[in-house]
Amino acid sequence: GGGNPSPSCLFSTPEHSFLQEFLSRDPCFQISDKYLLAMVLVYFRRANLKLSEYTHSNLFLALFLANDMEEDLEDPKCVIFLWALGKDWRRQVADFLHQRDKLWARMGFRAMVSRQCCEEVMAKEPSHWAWTRERRPHHGGAQRGCPKARVPLPGGPGLSPPHCSLCGLLPAPGLCSPQPRPLPVLSKCPSPNPECHCPPSQACLSVAEDPLVGGFLIILPPQLQLEPGTYTLHILPKPPPCPRR
């Protein structure tokens, strides 16, 4: 029967290395910080899952539901589809969401988890590595509408961990993909596509349409440091093309 799942039990499944790879692609802990992982344990307990059901498939379902409950941004959690469903993810999304709802029903539709409840879960095994996944302040707080800074999405399978200019994190050596593929996202989880892309060595601006609130975003390159203040933006009739190699 079911019981009280521990982090050591849940995160040491036969798919442990696969889960570790997934977690390593989320270095900013946007979709898998310590509180979201604690919520997964709470969900497993509420659903009374058997030990044989402690699989990465159910973990991804629970983690997606936790993101549904706690996170304002839609784009990051869509990366879970790539890990849970593989290359043919688009055809399986509807079934994935159906399975999520079935897990939610097994929990008695009790998906709200308090901060205190999460901390009680962590206190049962306080030295576990999962609880070191502390989200940094600049990635926290409510972010409805347009975020203040464009943060790279977590990486999909086979991609290198994203570099976040806010965190200053560097990709782990040996994990880089020679030609990273763009991350697919659902139409209901739109991701801006820059109209011009420049090599990292070029200090130019990227302009992207913002489908969430309308208008567009201007993404500054990490080399450009601006002091706090008010700036005037002059828009040319036709932007010059970005220099290309």
C-alpha positions in Angstrom: 0.0 0.0 0.0 0.9 3.7 0.1 2.8 5.5 2.8 4.7 8.6 3.6 7.1 9.0 0.7 10.6 10.2 1.5 12.9 12.2 -0.8 15.4 9.4 -0.7 12.8 6.9 -1.8 11.2 9.1 -4.5 14.4 10.6 -6.0 16.3 7.2 -6.0 14.0 5.4 -8.4 15.4 3.3 -11.2 15.1 6.4 -13.4 17.2 8.4 -10.9 19.9 9.4 -13.5 17.2 10.5 -15.9 15.6 12.7 -13.1 19.0 14.1 -12.2 19.6 15.0 -15.9 16.2 16.8 -15.9 16.9 18.7 -12.7 20.4 19.7 -14.0 18.6 21.4 -17.0 16.8 23.7 -14.5 19.7 25.5 -12.9 17.6 28.5 -11.8 15.0 26.1 -10.2 12.2 27.7 -12.2 10.1 24.5 -12.3 11.8 22.3 -9.7 12.8 24.2 -6.7 12.7 22.7 -3.2 9.1 23.8 -2.5 7.8 22.3 -5.8 9.7 19.0 -5.1 8.3 19.0 -1.6 4.8 19.4 -3.1 5.4 16.3 -5.3 6.0 14.3 -2.1 2.8 15.7 -0.5 0.9 14.8 -3.7 2.2 11.3 -3.7 1.1 10.9 0.0 -2.3 12.4 -0.7 -2.8 10.1 -3.7 -1.8 7.1 -1.6 0.5 5.9 -4.4 2.1 2.5 -4.1 5.8 2.1 -4.1 5.6 0.6 -7.6 4.0 3.9 -8.7 7.0 5.9 -7.7 8.0 6.5 -11.3 9.4 9.5 -13.2 6.1 9.5 -15.1 4.1 10.2 -12.0 6.7 12.6 -10.7 6.4 14.7 -13.9 2.6 14.6 -13.5 2.8 15.8 -9.9 5.5 18.4 -10.7 3.4 19.8 -13.5 0.4 20.1 -11.2 2.6 21.8 -8.6 3.6 24.3 -11.2 0.0 24.8 -12.2 -0.8 25.7 -8.6 2.2 27.9 -7.7 3.8 29.4 -10.8 2.5 32.4 -12.8 4.6 31.9 -15.9 3.4 29.3 -18.4 6.4 28.8 -20.6 8.9 27.1 -18.2 6.6 24.2 -17.1 5.9 23.3 -20.8 9.5 22.0 -20.9 8.2 19.1 -18.7 6.4 17.8 -21.8 9.7 17.1 -23.5 11.1 15.1 -20.6 7.8 13.2 -19.8 6.7 12.4 -23.3 9.8 12.4 -25.5 10.1 13.4 -29.2 6.5 12.7 -30.0 5.3 14.9 -27.2 2.8 16.9 -29.2 0.5 14.0 -29.8 0.6 12.9 -26.2 0.0 16.2 -24.4 -3.8 15.7 -24.1 -3.3 12.3 -22.5 -0.7 13.8 -20.2 -3.1 16.4 -19.0 -5.8 13.8 -18.6 -3.4 11.7 -16.4 -2.6 14.8 -14.4 -6.3 15.3 -13.7 -6.6 11.6 -12.7 -3.8 12.1 -10.2 -5.5 15.2 -8.9 -8.7 13.2 -8.5 -6.8 10.5 -6.5 -5.7 13.3 -4.2 -9.3 14.3 -3.6 -8.7 17.4 -5.6 -6.5 18.8 -2.8 -3.7 20.4 -4.7 -3.1 23.4 -2.4 0.0 22.9 -0.2 1.0 25.4 2.4 4.6 26.6 2.9 4.5 25.1 6.4 3.5 21.7 5.0 6.4 21.9 2.6 8.8 22.7 5.4 7.5 19.9 7.5 8.3 17.5 4.6 11.8 18.9 4.4 12.4 18.6 8.1 11.9 14.8 8.0 15.2 14.5 6.0 16.8 18.0 6.3 20.1 17.1 4.8 18.7 15.8 1.5 20.2 17.4 -1.7 16.7 18.2 -3.0 16.3 20.9 -0.4 19.4 22.7 -1.6 17.4 23.8 -4.6 16.7 27.3 -3.3 15.4 29.7 -5.9 17.2 33.0 -5.9 15.3 36.2 -5.0 15.4 37.6 -8.6 13.5 34.5 -9.8 10.9 34.6 -7.0 7.7 36.5 -6.4 4.6 36.9 -8.5 5.4 37.5 -12.2 2.0 38.0 -13.8 2.1 39.5 -17.3 5.5 40.6 -18.6 8.5 39.6 -16.5 11.0 42.3 -15.7 13.8 40.4 -17.3 13.8 37.7 -20.0 15.0 34.4 -18.3 16.0 31.5 -20.4 13.8 28.5 -20.2 15.0 25.2 -18.6 16.6 22.9 -21.2 15.1 19.9 -22.9 16.7 16.5 -23.2 20.1 16.6 -25.0 20.5 20.3 -24.5 23.0 22.1 -22.4 21.8 23.8 -19.2 20.8 27.4 -20.1 23.0 30.3 -19.1 21.2 32.8 -16.9 22.8 36.3 -16.9 20.9 37.1 -13.7 22.4 34.1 -11.8 25.7 34.1 -13.6 25.6 30.3 -13.8 27.7 28.6 -16.4 26.7 25.3 -18.1 28.3 22.2 -16.6 31.2 21.0 -18.7 30.6 18.0 -21.0 26.8 18.6 -21.2 26.8 21.0 -24.1 25.0 20.0 -27.3 26.9 21.1 -30.4 23.7 22.5 -32.0 21.0 23.1 -29.4 17.5 22.8 -30.8 14.9 25.4 -30.0 12.5 24.3 -27.3 9.0 23.5 -28.6 6.1 24.9 -26.7 2.3 24.6 -26.9 0.3 27.3 -28.6 -1.4 28.0 -25.2 2.1 28.5 -23.7 3.6 30.9 -26.3 7.2 31.7 -26.3 8.5 34.9 -28.0 10.6 34.2 -31.1 13.3 36.9 -31.5 13.0 38.6 -34.9 16.8 38.8 -35.1 19.3 36.6 -33.5 22.9 37.7 -33.1 26.0 35.7 -32.1 26.8 36.0 -28.4 29.9 38.1 -29.3 27.7 40.8 -30.8 26.3 43.4 -28.4 23.0 44.0 -30.2 19.4 44.1 -29.1 16.9 41.4 -29.7 13.2 42.3 -30.3 10.5 39.8 -29.6 6.7 40.0 -29.8 5.1 39.5 -26.4 1.9 37.4 -27.0 1.0 37.5 -23.3 0.3 41.2 -23.0 0.7 42.5 -26.5 3.4 44.8 -27.8 7.0 43.7 -27.8 10.0 43.0 -25.6 13.4 44.4 -26.0 16.0 42.0 -24.7 19.3 43.5 -23.8 22.5 41.5 -24.3 24.4 40.6 -21.1 27.3 42.8 -22.2 25.2 46.0 -22.0 25.1 47.3 -18.4 22.6 50.1 -17.8 22.4 52.3 -14.7 18.9 52.6 -13.1 17.0 55.5 -14.6 14.7 56.6 -17.4 15.8 56.1 -21.1 14.3 57.3 -24.3 13.8 54.7 -27.0 14.0 55.8 -30.7 12.5 53.4 -33.1 13.7 53.5 -36.6 11.3 53.1 -39.5 13.1 49.9 -40.5 15.5 48.4 -38.0 18.9 47.6 -39.6 19.6 43.8 -39.8 21.8 42.4 -37.1 25.3 41.6 -38.3 25.8 37.9 -39.1 28.8 35.7 -39.6 
